[in-house]
Amino acid sequence: MSTNMLKKYWKTNLKYLAILLSIWFVVSYGFGILLVDELNTIRLGGFKLGFWFAQQGSMYVFVILIFVYIRLMNALDKKYNLDD
C-alpha cells in the first residue's frame, strides 16, 4: 500500500475516533454533569433522566459506540483492502 493511501486510511480512522469520542464526551460529561438539572425534569423508567445518563446511559452509549467503531473500521479496512 502506498504512503498516500496509508495517510488517507489513518486520517479517516482519526476522524472516526474524533467523532465517536465527541459523542461519548457529550453524553457522559454534557448529559451526566452539565445538563443534569434540565434532564432530571424527564423521567425514564421511574428514574430522573439526568441521573440515568450519569449512572447508566454513558456506559450504554460507550458500548454502542464500540460496535459502531467496529463496523466503521471493518468497512474502512475493506475499502483499503486490509481485511485479511
Secondary structure, DSSP 8 states (H G I E B T S, - for coil): --HHHHHHHHHHHHHHHHHHHHHHHIIIIIIIIITHHHHTTSEETTEEHHHHIIIIIHHHHHHHHHHHHHHHHHHHHHHTT---
